[in-house]
Amino acid sequence: MIRKTQAALAIAALFAAPAFAAVSFDANVELDTTYQNANRGASQSGRVELNAASKSEKGGGFVAARASYMAGKGGATTVDDMWVQFGNASGDIKLGRFEAADLFPLGKDVIVEDGGAAAGFRANNFRGRTSSAHAALNLNVGGGLGFELGVMADKKNTGVRPVVSFGMSGFSVKLGVEEGKNAAGQKVSGAGLTVGTTMAGAGLNLSFASGKVGGVKGESFGANATFGPAGVGYILDKNGSSKDNIVYAAYSLPLFETGATITPAVSYAKGTNMDKQIGLRVRVNYAF
């Protein structure tokens, strides 16, 4: 009788215990073989990425989390994403290592030559994925309207970054500002706007940002298109009296219908205070 009672209690406890959400795992390997002119020569880099993610919903709310482990070709290991998010359909809070809303998306940016003196300003200084404490409040206002308030806190990297977004029927707009100090102790202040749409099967992005870093004014204009496996882009960066013009393109080809791809890419940059920079890259990516 005692054993039956113990068994019944054990079964009851099992069904009464909280249900844990299933964890999904995925991984991919990416290998880049690159040639760059201006005495930089050939190089090869890459990494293996292992992702674990989970989401549990109950009582009108949810808790989600994600972690990404990266092992580089050179032997170094690091963490890419590591965050937890909780809330409901109206709003949530995200904490940890992650990237907030992108105010200057580059599209298919397999390689983008960008080594000139004119760094420009792209309104992504406090977007995230750093060692600084990072939190974001996300509100779903309704009707395609959303609001994100990002806050980053550290001794040398502290800023606030509110972003208003709107999206509907293949059209999206993001407008945001950022204020604070970067890791170098320089004051950062500026704003960015990006518009995205789909036209004739192509995803288009137009972006503009303007601001100051350490008292030096910078501006950036970007336009890119992604259509199927191909992508092209252009960036104009201005910093004080200097400016850079950057163009880039990439095209992904399937490898034996396995889901793997091989992507040749090219980028060209020329600036006020730099010689022309040419970059060629072949990227192999395999998700498993």
C-alpha positions in Angstrom: 0.0 0.0 0.0 2.8 2.4 0.9 4.6 1.6 -2.4 1.4 2.3 -4.4 0.9 5.6 -2.5 4.5 6.6 -3.2 4.1 5.8 -6.9 0.9 7.8 -7.1 2.6 10.8 -5.5 5.5 10.5 -7.9 3.2 10.5 -10.9 1.2 13.4 -9.5 4.4 15.4 -8.9 5.6 14.6 -12.5 2.4 16.0 -14.0 2.4 19.0 -11.6 6.0 19.9 -12.4 6.5 22.9 -14.8 6.8 22.0 -18.4 10.2 22.9 -19.9 10.3 24.2 -23.5 12.1 22.2 -26.0 15.5 23.5 -27.1 16.3 23.7 -30.8 19.9 23.3 -32.0 21.5 24.3 -35.3 25.0 24.8 -36.6 26.8 26.1 -39.6 30.4 26.4 -40.9 31.5 29.4 -42.9 34.9 29.7 -44.6 36.2 32.9 -46.4 39.1 32.9 -48.8 40.0 36.6 -49.5 42.4 38.6 -51.6 42.9 42.3 -51.0 45.2 44.7 -52.9 47.3 47.4 -51.3 49.9 44.9 -50.0 47.3 43.1 -47.9 47.4 39.9 -50.0 45.6 36.6 -49.6 44.1 35.3 -46.4 41.6 32.7 -45.1 39.3 33.0 -42.2 36.2 31.2 -40.9 34.2 29.9 -38.0 31.9 27.2 -36.8 28.7 28.5 -35.2 26.5 26.5 -32.8 23.2 27.9 -31.8 20.8 26.9 -29.0 17.3 28.6 -28.7 14.1 28.1 -26.8 10.8 29.8 -26.2 8.1 29.0 -23.7 4.6 30.6 -23.7 2.1 30.4 -20.9 -0.6 32.6 -19.4 -0.4 35.2 -22.1 3.3 35.7 -21.7 6.5 34.2 -23.0 10.2 33.7 -22.1 12.7 33.2 -24.9 16.5 32.7 -24.9 19.3 32.2 -27.4 23.0 31.4 -27.2 25.5 31.2 -30.0 29.0 29.7 -29.6 31.6 30.6 -32.1 34.9 28.7 -32.8 37.2 30.5 -35.2 39.6 29.0 -37.7 42.5 30.5 -35.8 41.5 28.6 -32.7 39.8 31.4 -30.8 36.4 30.9 -29.3 33.8 33.4 -28.4 30.1 34.0 -27.8 28.0 35.8 -30.4 24.5 36.0 -29.1 23.6 35.4 -25.5 20.3 36.8 -24.4 17.0 36.3 -22.6 13.7 38.0 -23.5 10.4 38.0 -21.7 7.0 39.7 -22.0 3.9 39.4 -24.1 2.4 40.5 -27.4 2.2 44.1 -26.3 5.8 44.5 -25.1 8.9 42.7 -23.9 12.3 43.3 -22.4 15.5 41.8 -23.8 18.7 41.5 -21.8 22.2 40.3 -22.6 24.4 40.2 -25.7 22.4 40.9 -28.8 22.0 43.4 -31.7 19.1 45.9 -31.6 17.4 47.4 -34.6 19.7 48.0 -37.6 19.5 51.7 -38.7 22.0 51.1 -41.6 21.5 47.6 -43.1 24.0 46.6 -45.7 22.2 43.8 -47.5 24.4 41.1 -48.9 27.6 42.3 -47.3 30.0 39.3 -47.9 32.8 41.8 -48.3 32.7 45.6 -48.0 36.0 47.4 -48.4 35.9 50.1 -45.7 39.4 51.1 -44.6 39.5 54.8 -45.4 39.8 57.7 -43.1 36.2 58.7 -43.7 34.4 56.4 -41.3 31.1 58.2 -41.7 28.3 57.9 -39.2 25.9 55.0 -39.4 23.8 55.3 -36.2 24.8 51.8 -35.0 27.4 52.8 -32.4 25.1 51.5 -29.5 23.3 48.8 -31.4 24.9 46.1 -29.2 26.7 42.8 -29.2 29.4 44.1 -26.9 30.6 43.2 -23.4 28.7 46.2 -22.0 25.5 45.7 -20.1 22.7 45.9 -22.7 18.9 46.0 -22.4 16.1 46.9 -24.8 12.4 47.6 -24.1 10.2 46.7 -27.1 6.7 47.9 -27.4 4.2 46.8 -30.1 1.9 49.8 -30.4 -0.3 48.2 -33.1 -1.0 48.9 -36.7 2.5 48.0 -37.7 4.0 50.6 -35.3 6.7 49.7 -32.8 9.1 51.3 -30.4 12.5 50.1 -29.1 14.5 51.7 -26.4 18.0 50.4 -26.1 20.2 51.2 -23.1 23.9 50.3 -22.9 25.9 50.8 -19.7 29.6 50.5 -19.1 32.5 52.6 -17.7 33.6 53.5 -21.2 30.7 52.5 -23.4 27.4 54.0 -22.4 24.5 55.2 -24.5 20.8 55.3 -25.1 19.2 54.5 -28.4 15.4 54.9 -29.0 14.1 53.6 -32.4 10.6 54.0 -33.9 9.6 51.5 -36.6 6.7 51.0 -38.9 6.1 48.0 -41.2 3.3 46.9 -43.4 2.8 45.1 -46.8 6.4 44.8 -47.7 7.3 48.3 -46.6 9.3 49.2 -43.5 10.7 52.4 -41.9 13.0 52.8 -38.9 14.0 56.1 -37.4 16.2 56.4 -34.4 18.7 58.5 -32.5 21.7 57.6 -30.3 23.4 59.6 -27.5 26.3 58.6 -25.2 30.0 57.9 -25.0 31.9 55.2 -26.9 34.6 52.9 -25.6 37.2 55.5 -26.5 35.5 58.1 -24.3 34.3 60.1 -27.3 30.8 61.7 -27.2 28.5 60.2 -29.7 25.3 62.0 -30.9 23.3 61.5 -34.1 20.3 60.0 -35.9 19.6 57.5 -38.6 16.7 56.6 -41.0 16.3 53.5 -43.1 13.5 52.6 -45.5 13.0 49.1 -46.9 10.7 47.7 -49.5 10.1 44.9 -52.0 9.9 45.7 -55.7 9.8 43.3 -58.6 11.0 40.5 -56.3 14.0 42.5 -55.0 14.5 43.7 -51.4 15.6 47.3 -51.4 17.1 49.4 -48.6 17.8 53.1 -48.5 19.6 54.5 -45.4 20.9 57.9 -44.2 22.6 58.8 -41.0 24.2 61.9 -39.6 26.0 62.7 -36.4 29.1 63.5 -34.5 31.8 61.3 -32.8 34.3 63.1 -30.7 33.1 66.5 -32.1 33.8 65.4 -35.8 30.7 65.4 -38.0 30.1 62.3 -40.1 27.4 61.3 -42.6 26.6 58.1 -44.4 24.3 57.2 -47.3 23.6 53.7 -48.3 21.6 51.9 -51.0 21.5 48.1 -51.6 19.3 45.5 -53.3 19.0 41.8 -52.8 17.3 39.7 -55.5 17.3 36.0 -55.1 20.9 34.8 -54.6 22.4 38.1 -55.7 23.1 41.4 -54.0 24.6 44.8 -54.7 25.2 47.8 -52.6 26.7 51.3 -52.5 27.8 53.5 -49.5 29.0 57.1 -49.4 30.8 57.9 -46.1 31.7 61.4 -45.1 33.8 62.5 -42.2 34.7 66.1 -42.0 36.2 67.1 -45.3 37.0 63.5 -46.3 34.7 61.0 -48.1 34.7 57.4 -49.3 32.8 55.7 -52.1 32.2 52.0 -51.7 30.5 49.5 -54.0 30.1 45.8 -53.4 28.3 42.8 -54.9 27.9 39.0 -54.2 26.2 36.0 -55.8 25.5 32.7 -54.1 25.6 29.4 -56.0 24.3 26.1 -54.7 26.8 23.3 -54.0 25.4 19.9 -55.3 21.9 20.6 -54.1 23.0 19.9 -50.5 21.9 23.2 -49.0 25.5 24.5 -48.9 26.4 27.6 -51.0 29.5 29.1 -52.5 29.5 32.9 -52.8 32.0 34.9 -54.9 32.0 38.6 -53.9 33.8 41.7 -54.8 34.1 45.2 -53.3 35.8 48.5 -54.4 36.5 51.6 -52.4 38.1 54.9 -53.2 38.4 57.9 -50.9 39.8 61.4 -50.5 42.7 60.2 -48.4 43.2 56.7 -49.6 44.2 54.8 -52.7 41.7 52.5 -54.3 41.0 49.3 -52.3 39.8 46.1 -54.1 38.6 43.0 -52.3 37.8 39.6 -53.7 36.2 36.9 -51.5 34.9 33.4 -52.0 32.7 32.3 -49.1 31.6 28.7 -48.5 28.7 28.2 -46.1 27.2 24.9 -45.0 24.3 24.7 -42.4 23.8 21.4 -40.7 
